[in-house]
């Protein structure tokens, strides 16, 4: 009997050792130690898999999968406590930093306070936004591409916008042109994923913009497969069930104007080479274009807003390469019908929404959300920007972005879609 027990114990220990070895091998970013530490340092009820609630449609995982789920997903209970190390990084109110990025210099920051604004009933507002989203996701008469697929059907490369903070149990889906630079900064501060001379950043605005948008800075869902192989989808589901998930959205047409302003009205070499040159050739009949954006701007050669709209509507665009993330639809970036978001923020109410969200996440004592831009693209600009765009194009453009309008409760811009 004793030999049999020793044999079984040996088999279990060897299996655990092999699994841990595989995990460490896959974890090329270096955070496996976090999971190993937290899984054994926090007690769990016998037989319970953290983050999975019985009777909610989850299929029972095989023993090995169950063990890995326990081992790898037992990060701190979402927002139940603030790690001591993070508590030491309380923001004491920093002075205005030097902003060197061209786009941020052009726009500037709004450092004024907003204490005089009427506070919104955020809880009711969130319930209404979530109700609208869930109703249209469940409405069979309202259809759009990819709506009916399951989470397992989403290709791994389409999960690259879901940023995970295991320290506080947060998942953020970033949408370009919707304050995503500053929300990424917030996620870096919370997760302590980036150091400045060996010390984690305390103030979001101290983080250089180049570091903010470096993909290696963030832990995103699409990186899970390299760490956990076939267990990656199980872990994603566990974290989606357990963590607080949020995103911020914006009026789709205003977001397009903002994308155009920042990528084509400012000298951006990357966007000139990848997008402006083809647009100028296809829709403005230009040939022998300058090789650099500086030379092009000097010669007065710039993409017009009309060129940009034609590019979006051109069926050849998607066939050549999927929409760039700055104008890709939110439903394609964040999969709102497959992921049950706990918080839906809007750029139109950014200050109130951000303050309320940080409070819900129990991190409002650690940092404040960076101030907004003074020169933010506004909804009132739509009439002027679309004035020279043919009615038929505006109608086609609405159909292209209709799902974003409907799912997130933005009114149909009737004034732009009728004579």
C-alpha positions as CSV (number, residue, x, y, z in Angstrom):
1,X,0.0,0.0,0.0
2,X,2.8,2.4,0.9
3,X,4.7,1.7,-2.4
4,X,1.5,2.4,-4.3
5,X,1.0,5.7,-2.6
6,X,4.6,6.7,-3.2
7,X,4.2,5.7,-6.8
8,X,1.1,7.8,-7.2
9,X,2.8,10.7,-5.4
10,X,5.8,10.5,-7.6
11,X,3.6,10.5,-10.7
12,X,1.8,13.6,-9.5
13,X,5.0,15.4,-8.6
14,X,6.6,14.6,-11.9
15,X,3.5,15.7,-13.8
16,X,3.4,19.0,-11.9
17,X,7.1,19.6,-12.6
18,X,6.7,19.0,-16.3
19,X,3.7,21.3,-16.5
20,X,5.6,24.0,-14.7
21,X,8.6,23.5,-17.0
22,X,6.4,23.9,-20.1
23,X,4.8,27.0,-18.7
24,X,8.1,28.7,-17.9
25,X,9.3,27.7,-21.4
26,X,6.3,29.3,-23.0
27,X,6.4,32.4,-20.9
28,X,9.0,34.4,-22.9
29,X,7.9,37.7,-21.5
30,X,8.8,36.7,-18.0
31,X,5.6,36.8,-15.9
32,X,5.2,33.2,-15.1
33,X,6.6,33.9,-11.7
34,X,3.5,36.0,-11.0
35,X,1.1,33.2,-11.6
36,X,3.1,30.7,-9.7
37,X,3.4,33.0,-6.7
38,X,-0.3,34.1,-6.5
39,X,-1.7,30.6,-7.1
40,X,-0.1,29.2,-4.0
41,X,-0.2,32.2,-1.8
42,X,-4.0,32.7,-1.9
43,X,-6.3,30.0,-0.5
44,X,-9.2,28.6,-2.5
45,X,-12.0,26.4,-1.6
46,X,-11.4,22.7,-2.3
47,X,-12.2,21.7,-5.9
48,X,-13.2,25.2,-7.0
49,X,-11.7,26.7,-10.1
50,X,-11.2,30.4,-9.6
51,X,-13.3,32.5,-11.9
52,X,-15.7,29.7,-13.0
53,X,-19.2,29.6,-11.5
54,X,-21.2,26.4,-11.5
55,X,-24.3,26.3,-13.5
56,X,-23.4,29.1,-15.9
57,X,-22.9,27.0,-19.0
58,X,-19.2,26.2,-18.6
59,X,-18.2,22.7,-19.6
60,X,-16.1,20.8,-17.1
61,X,-12.5,20.9,-17.9
62,X,-10.3,17.8,-18.0
63,X,-8.1,17.2,-14.9
64,X,-5.0,18.7,-16.4
65,X,-6.9,21.7,-17.7
66,X,-8.5,22.2,-14.3
67,X,-5.1,22.1,-12.6
68,X,-3.7,24.7,-15.1
69,X,-6.8,26.8,-14.6
70,X,-6.1,26.8,-10.8
71,X,-2.4,27.3,-11.3
72,X,-2.4,30.1,-13.8
73,X,-5.6,32.1,-13.2
74,X,-5.4,32.6,-9.5
75,X,-4.4,36.2,-9.7
76,X,-5.7,38.5,-7.0
77,X,-9.5,38.7,-6.7
78,X,-10.5,41.5,-8.9
79,X,-10.1,44.8,-7.2
80,X,-10.5,43.2,-3.7
81,X,-7.3,44.7,-2.5
82,X,-4.5,47.0,-3.6
83,X,-1.0,45.4,-3.7
84,X,1.3,47.0,-1.1
85,X,3.9,47.8,-3.8
86,X,1.3,49.8,-5.7
87,X,0.1,51.6,-2.6
88,X,3.5,53.1,-2.3
89,X,3.1,54.7,-5.7
90,X,0.3,57.1,-4.9
91,X,0.2,60.1,-7.1
92,X,0.7,63.3,-5.1
93,X,-0.4,65.5,-8.0
94,X,2.4,66.1,-10.5
95,X,3.1,69.2,-12.4
96,X,2.5,69.6,-16.1
97,X,5.0,67.5,-18.0
98,X,6.9,68.5,-21.1
99,X,5.0,67.0,-24.0
100,X,7.3,66.4,-27.0
101,X,5.1,64.5,-29.4
102,X,4.0,66.4,-32.4
103,X,0.4,65.5,-32.3
104,X,0.1,66.3,-28.6
105,X,1.9,69.7,-29.2
106,X,-0.6,70.6,-31.8
107,X,-3.6,69.7,-29.7
108,X,-2.4,70.6,-26.2
109,X,-3.9,69.4,-23.0
110,X,-6.8,70.8,-21.1
111,X,-5.5,71.3,-17.6
112,X,-8.6,73.1,-16.3
113,X,-10.7,71.4,-13.6
114,X,-14.1,70.1,-14.2
115,X,-15.6,70.3,-10.7
116,X,-18.4,72.6,-11.9
117,X,-19.8,70.0,-14.2
118,X,-23.0,68.3,-13.1
119,X,-22.3,64.7,-12.1
120,X,-24.1,62.0,-14.1
121,X,-26.0,59.2,-12.6
122,X,-23.2,56.8,-13.7
123,X,-24.8,53.6,-12.4
124,X,-28.0,54.1,-14.4
125,X,-26.0,55.3,-17.4
126,X,-23.9,52.2,-17.4
127,X,-27.0,49.9,-17.0
128,X,-28.6,51.7,-20.0
129,X,-25.5,51.4,-22.2
130,X,-25.1,47.7,-21.3
131,X,-28.8,47.1,-21.9
132,X,-28.7,48.7,-25.4
133,X,-25.6,46.6,-26.3
134,X,-27.0,43.3,-25.1
135,X,-30.4,43.9,-26.7
136,X,-29.0,44.5,-30.2
137,X,-26.5,41.6,-29.8
138,X,-29.5,39.4,-29.0
139,X,-31.7,40.9,-31.8
140,X,-31.7,38.4,-34.7
141,X,-33.1,41.1,-37.1
142,X,-30.0,43.3,-36.6
143,X,-27.1,41.8,-38.3
144,X,-23.5,42.7,-39.1
145,X,-20.4,40.7,-40.1
146,X,-19.0,38.4,-37.3
147,X,-21.9,39.0,-35.0
148,X,-23.0,35.4,-34.8
149,X,-19.6,33.8,-34.2
150,X,-18.5,32.6,-30.7
151,X,-15.5,33.7,-28.8
152,X,-13.6,30.6,-29.8
153,X,-14.2,31.5,-33.4
154,X,-12.3,34.8,-33.1
155,X,-8.8,34.4,-34.6
156,X,-6.0,35.0,-32.2
157,X,-4.6,38.0,-34.1
158,X,-8.0,39.8,-33.6
159,X,-7.5,39.7,-29.8
160,X,-4.5,42.0,-29.8
161,X,-6.5,45.0,-28.5
162,X,-7.4,43.3,-25.2
163,X,-4.8,44.5,-22.6
164,X,-4.7,42.5,-19.3
165,X,-3.7,43.8,-15.9
166,X,-3.3,40.8,-13.6
167,X,-2.4,42.9,-10.6
168,X,-5.8,44.4,-10.3
169,X,-7.9,42.1,-12.4
170,X,-8.7,44.4,-15.3
171,X,-9.1,43.9,-19.0
172,X,-9.2,46.9,-21.3
173,X,-10.0,46.8,-25.0
174,X,-8.4,49.9,-26.5
175,X,-10.0,51.7,-29.5
176,X,-7.6,54.2,-31.3
177,X,-8.8,57.8,-31.4
178,X,-10.8,57.2,-28.1
179,X,-8.3,58.4,-25.5
180,X,-6.5,55.1,-25.9
181,X,-3.0,56.6,-25.4
182,X,-3.9,57.8,-21.9
183,X,-5.8,54.6,-21.0
184,X,-2.8,52.6,-22.0
185,X,-0.7,54.8,-19.8
186,X,-3.1,54.1,-16.9
187,X,-2.8,50.4,-17.6
188,X,1.0,50.6,-17.5
189,X,0.9,52.4,-14.2
190,X,-1.5,49.9,-12.7
191,X,0.3,46.8,-14.0
192,X,3.8,48.2,-13.3
193,X,4.8,46.8,-16.7
194,X,7.3,49.5,-17.5
195,X,10.1,50.9,-15.3
196,X,11.8,54.3,-15.3
197,X,15.4,53.8,-13.9
198,X,14.2,50.7,-12.0
199,X,11.1,52.3,-10.6
200,X,7.5,51.8,-11.9
201,X,5.9,54.9,-13.4
202,X,3.7,56.8,-11.0
203,X,2.2,59.4,-13.2
204,X,0.6,58.3,-16.5
205,X,1.7,61.4,-18.4
206,X,5.4,60.8,-17.5
207,X,5.3,57.7,-19.8
208,X,6.8,58.5,-23.3
209,X,4.3,58.1,-26.1
210,X,6.6,55.8,-27.9
211,X,6.7,53.4,-25.0
212,X,2.9,53.6,-24.6
213,X,2.3,52.2,-28.1
214,X,5.1,49.6,-28.1
215,X,3.3,46.3,-28.3
216,X,5.9,44.6,-26.0
217,X,4.8,46.9,-23.2
218,X,1.4,45.3,-22.7
219,X,0.2,41.8,-22.0
220,X,-2.6,41.2,-24.6
221,X,-4.7,38.2,-25.3
222,X,-3.1,37.4,-28.6
223,X,0.2,36.7,-26.7
224,X,-1.4,34.0,-24.5
225,X,-0.8,31.2,-27.1
226,X,2.9,31.7,-26.9
227,X,2.8,31.3,-23.2
228,X,0.2,28.6,-22.6
229,X,-0.4,26.9,-25.9
230,X,-3.6,24.9,-26.0
231,X,-4.6,26.2,-22.6
232,X,-4.7,29.8,-23.8
233,X,-8.4,29.9,-24.6
234,X,-9.3,28.4,-21.3
235,X,-7.3,31.0,-19.5
236,X,-8.8,33.8,-21.6
237,X,-12.3,32.7,-20.6
238,X,-11.4,32.4,-17.0
239,X,-10.0,35.9,-17.0
240,X,-13.0,37.3,-19.0
241,X,-15.3,35.7,-16.3
242,X,-13.3,37.0,-13.4
243,X,-11.8,40.3,-14.3
244,X,-13.5,43.7,-14.8
245,X,-13.7,44.4,-18.6
246,X,-14.1,47.9,-20.0
247,X,-13.8,49.9,-23.3
248,X,-14.3,53.4,-24.4
249,X,-16.2,54.4,-27.6
250,X,-16.9,57.5,-29.6
251,X,-19.4,58.7,-32.3
252,X,-18.1,56.7,-35.3
253,X,-18.1,59.6,-37.8
254,X,-16.4,61.9,-35.4
255,X,-13.8,59.2,-34.7
256,X,-13.1,59.1,-38.5
257,X,-12.6,62.9,-38.6
258,X,-10.2,62.6,-35.7
259,X,-8.3,59.8,-37.4
260,X,-8.0,61.8,-40.6
261,X,-6.8,64.9,-38.7
262,X,-4.1,63.1,-36.7
263,X,-2.8,60.8,-39.5
264,X,-3.1,62.9,-42.6
265,X,-3.1,66.6,-41.6
266,X,0.0,66.2,-39.6
267,X,3.3,65.0,-41.0
268,X,3.3,61.3,-40.3
269,X,5.9,59.4,-42.4
270,X,4.5,55.9,-41.7
271,X,0.9,56.9,-42.8
272,X,2.2,58.8,-45.7
273,X,4.1,55.8,-47.1
274,X,1.4,53.2,-46.3
275,X,-1.8,55.1,-47.0
276,X,-1.4,58.6,-48.4
277,X,0.7,57.7,-51.4
278,X,-1.9,55.0,-52.6
279,X,-4.8,57.4,-51.9
280,X,-3.2,60.2,-53.8
281,X,-2.5,58.0,-56.8
282,X,-5.9,56.3,-56.8
283,X,-8.3,59.1,-56.0
284,X,-6.4,62.3,-56.9
285,X,-4.6,61.0,-60.0
286,X,-1.2,62.1,-58.8
287,X,2.0,60.5,-60.1
288,X,5.7,60.8,-59.3
289,X,4.9,61.7,-55.7
290,X,7.6,62.8,-53.3
291,X,9.3,60.1,-51.4
292,X,8.9,61.7,-48.0
293,X,5.9,63.4,-46.2
294,X,8.0,66.5,-45.5
295,X,8.5,67.0,-49.3
296,X,4.9,66.2,-50.0
297,X,3.6,68.8,-47.5
298,X,6.1,71.3,-48.9
299,X,4.6,70.8,-52.4
300,X,1.1,71.1,-51.1
301,X,0.3,67.4,-51.7
302,X,-2.0,66.2,-49.0
303,X,-4.7,63.6,-48.8
304,X,-8.2,65.3,-48.8
305,X,-11.0,64.1,-46.6
306,X,-12.8,63.1,-49.8
307,X,-9.9,60.9,-50.7
308,X,-10.0,59.3,-47.3
309,X,-13.8,58.5,-47.5
310,X,-13.3,57.0,-51.0
311,X,-10.6,54.8,-49.6
312,X,-12.9,53.6,-46.8
313,X,-15.7,52.8,-49.3
314,X,-13.5,51.2,-52.0
315,X,-14.1,47.4,-51.9
316,X,-10.5,46.9,-53.0
317,X,-9.3,48.3,-49.6
318,X,-10.4,45.4,-47.4
319,X,-9.3,42.9,-50.1
320,X,-5.7,44.3,-50.0
321,X,-5.4,44.7,-46.2
322,X,-7.9,45.0,-43.3
323,X,-8.8,48.4,-42.1
324,X,-6.1,50.1,-40.0
325,X,-7.0,50.1,-36.3
326,X,-7.5,53.9,-36.3
327,X,-10.6,53.5,-38.6
328,X,-11.5,49.9,-38.0
329,X,-15.0,49.5,-36.5
330,X,-15.2,49.0,-32.8
331,X,-17.1,45.8,-33.1
332,X,-14.1,44.3,-35.0
333,X,-11.6,45.5,-32.5
334,X,-13.4,44.6,-29.2
335,X,-16.0,42.0,-30.1
336,X,-18.8,43.4,-27.9
337,X,-21.3,40.6,-28.8
338,X,-18.8,37.9,-27.7
339,X,-17.3,39.7,-24.6
340,X,-19.7,40.9,-21.8
341,X,-18.2,44.2,-20.9
342,X,-18.7,45.5,-17.4
343,X,-18.2,49.1,-18.3
344,X,-18.8,51.1,-21.5
345,X,-17.3,54.6,-21.4
346,X,-17.7,57.3,-24.0
347,X,-15.3,60.0,-25.1
348,X,-18.2,62.4,-25.1
349,X,-18.4,62.0,-21.3
350,X,-14.8,61.0,-20.7
351,X,-14.1,63.0,-17.6
352,X,-17.1,61.7,-15.7
353,X,-16.8,58.2,-17.0
354,X,-13.1,57.9,-16.3
355,X,-13.5,59.2,-12.7
356,X,-16.3,56.8,-12.0
357,X,-14.5,53.8,-13.6
358,X,-11.3,54.4,-11.5
359,X,-13.5,54.5,-8.5
360,X,-15.2,51.2,-9.4
361,X,-11.8,49.6,-10.0
362,X,-10.7,50.9,-6.5
363,X,-7.6,52.5,-8.0
364,X,-8.8,56.1,-7.8
365,X,-6.4,56.7,-4.8
366,X,-3.5,55.5,-6.9
367,X,-3.8,57.8,-9.9
368,X,-6.0,60.2,-11.8
369,X,-6.9,60.0,-15.4
370,X,-4.8,62.4,-17.5
371,X,-6.5,65.6,-18.6
372,X,-8.2,65.7,-22.0
373,X,-7.2,67.6,-25.2
374,X,-8.3,71.2,-25.6
375,X,-8.7,70.8,-29.3
376,X,-10.6,67.5,-29.3
377,X,-12.6,66.8,-32.5
378,X,-16.3,67.5,-31.6
379,X,-19.6,66.2,-33.0
380,X,-20.5,69.8,-34.0
381,X,-17.8,69.6,-36.7
382,X,-19.6,66.8,-38.7
383,X,-21.7,69.1,-40.9
384,X,-18.6,71.1,-42.1
385,X,-16.4,68.0,-42.6
386,X,-19.1,66.1,-44.6
387,X,-20.4,69.1,-46.5
388,X,-18.5,68.3,-49.7
389,X,-18.9,64.5,-49.4
390,X,-21.7,63.3,-51.8
391,X,-24.9,62.1,-50.2
392,X,-24.5,58.6,-51.6
393,X,-21.1,58.3,-50.0
394,X,-22.4,59.4,-46.6
395,X,-25.1,56.8,-46.8
396,X,-22.6,54.0,-47.7
397,X,-20.3,55.2,-45.0
398,X,-23.1,54.9,-42.4
399,X,-23.9,51.4,-43.5
400,X,-20.2,50.6,-43.0
401,X,-20.2,51.8,-39.4
402,X,-23.9,51.2,-38.6
403,X,-23.1,48.5,-36.1
404,X,-21.0,50.9,-34.0
405,X,-23.7,53.5,-34.1
406,X,-26.4,51.1,-33.0
407,X,-24.6,48.9,-30.5
408,X,-23.3,51.9,-28.5
409,X,-26.4,54.0,-28.6
410,X,-25.3,56.8,-31.0
411,X,-28.2,58.4,-32.9
412,X,-28.3,58.0,-36.6
413,X,-26.9,61.2,-38.2
414,X,-30.1,62.0,-40.2
415,X,-28.9,65.5,-41.1
416,X,-26.0,63.9,-43.0
417,X,-28.0,61.1,-44.7
418,X,-30.8,63.2,-46.3
419,X,-30.9,65.9,-48.9
